[in-house]
Amino acid sequence: MTDLRAWLPRGVDAISAWQDRYGAFSPHPSLQVSDEALADAFGRLVERLHDNYPFGHPRYVGQMLKPPHPAAVLGYTTAMLINPNNHALDGGPATAQMEKEVVARIAAMFGLPQHLGHLTSSGTIANLEALWVARESHPGKSIAYSADAHYTHSRMCGVLGIEGIAVRTDAAGRMDLDHLDEVLATGRVGTVVATVGTTGLGALDPVAGITARARAAGARVHVDTAYGGFFALVADGSADGVAQAPYAAIAEVDSVVVDPHKHGLQPYGCGTVLFSDPSVGRFYGHDSPYTYFSSDELHLGEISLECSRAGAAAAALWLTLEVLPLSDAGLGQVLRAGRRGALEWAALLEGSDSLAAYQAPELDIVTYLPRRDTMSAVDASSEALFHAAAAGDPTEQIHLATYTVSGDALAARGHRVHADAPAARILRSTVMKPESATYVPEIHARLEHLARDL
Ligand SMILES: *Cc1c(COP(=O)(O)O)cnc(C)c1O
């Protein structure tokens, strides 16, 4: 693996050398700190950082968390030493250009014929922007999303003062098209949000079916693929790929959100929003007396709701994609490994007498539950297994996540569990790191063993 101990000083040297071209100067005394004071504080920082889960270890298979790729760390840190602001070209010409390049590559990954887009601080902000454009395009209309969509959609509808409508999901966690028909028949909907890779289950909404229905009803389509978007690189229906249809249909929609800080190997602070109709740029119209003076070209700040944004985030993504491009042979291989891990895990669960798969994984998220007769026992056993797996010797710990399901959702998937409680926690594992794939048999065997002992 790329050794950051060798590379980070090269970034520091390169930026110092560039800075020196402008002439040496010494920092103001007010900024001086002693090495002793820094060493002391730094020691305490490092100590406090130990209070974390080992997100980078293959046996951390819980939430959507992992450290960035070394190329991203190198790109980020090097650019951060200059600290460009991608709000405007005069805040960071080089990184603003890099941002346009990486955004164009992401748009091409989805097959968008043309686009207007930019990076954002997060998927939340990217979706807020897409829903805001939805409101401006179809004023007074509602936004429909599936019941399993990220909660940000209902929350942002509240922020924007738009009615949000939750459409039922089917037994695979996908938007139910029959219920969507009913919702569209009310004539109230201006935009339908399709989620390609739900945050909980990694379920893929049927984008083509949603788009056909929405268009017929005069509604727009937004795709939230914050988590699942990069699987477009391996959406070929192959053994370790993912379903082709939902991804192919993204080329036809009005807007798309994807998070490079989830499956794009980036540190937090990197989402993306794309619009297929560049004329939505008109909604952003504003004029401020103190920005945008360096060129006549479009500034990123003129097409985004956020103002200051880290140019370093664009540099990190740009450097990463230079060495791990948006292709099957590049980033695709990272995703295929996780997908293989999830499929192998699901196969092992099929043959297990103590654990059962909640449903088949469509991406790299595996959901499963201890085999129990009642909802309350499923919940208690899941919680116990979650804690037992994470306990003990650090070299054996397995870190999982939980997911809350209803009795109806369990029944819809054929789990015969007496509903003595309205909801139960089950277990959820995101196989996001390619290294986790080879640990799956060991992880599953240990969880089975612990589940039997509970
Ligand atoms: C993670 C996620 C979000 C929220 O994005 P953040 O980057 O966490 O703000 C929205 N939608 C989906 C589908 C997600 O997976």
PDBQT file of the ligand as one rigid body, heavy atoms in Angstrom, charges set to zero:
ROOT
HETATM    1  C1  LIG A 501     -25.512   8.848   3.008  1.00  0.00    +0.000 C 
HETATM    2  C2  LIG A 501     -26.748   9.151   2.256  1.00  0.00    +0.000 A 
HETATM    3  C3  LIG A 501     -27.316  10.425   2.265  1.00  0.00    +0.000 A 
HETATM    4  C4  LIG A 501     -26.772  11.532   3.128  1.00  0.00    +0.000 C 
HETATM    5  O1  LIG A 501     -25.499  11.906   2.681  1.00  0.00    +0.000 OA
HETATM    6  P1  LIG A 501     -24.394  12.525   3.667  1.00  0.00    +0.000 P 
HETATM    7  O2  LIG A 501     -23.196  12.562   2.789  1.00  0.00    +0.000 OA
HETATM    8  O3  LIG A 501     -24.265  11.591   4.828  1.00  0.00    +0.000 OA
HETATM    9  O4  LIG A 501     -24.863  13.861   4.072  1.00  0.00    +0.000 OA
HETATM   10  C5  LIG A 501     -28.417  10.653   1.478  1.00  0.00    +0.000 A 
HETATM   11  N1  LIG A 501     -28.954   9.671   0.740  1.00  0.00    +0.000 NA
HETATM   12  C6  LIG A 501     -28.444   8.426   0.721  1.00  0.00    +0.000 A 
HETATM   13  C7  LIG A 501     -29.071   7.374  -0.127  1.00  0.00    +0.000 C 
HETATM   14  C8  LIG A 501     -27.318   8.114   1.493  1.00  0.00    +0.000 A 
HETATM   15  O5  LIG A 501     -26.826   6.870   1.488  1.00  0.00    +0.000 OA
ENDROOT
TORSDOF 0
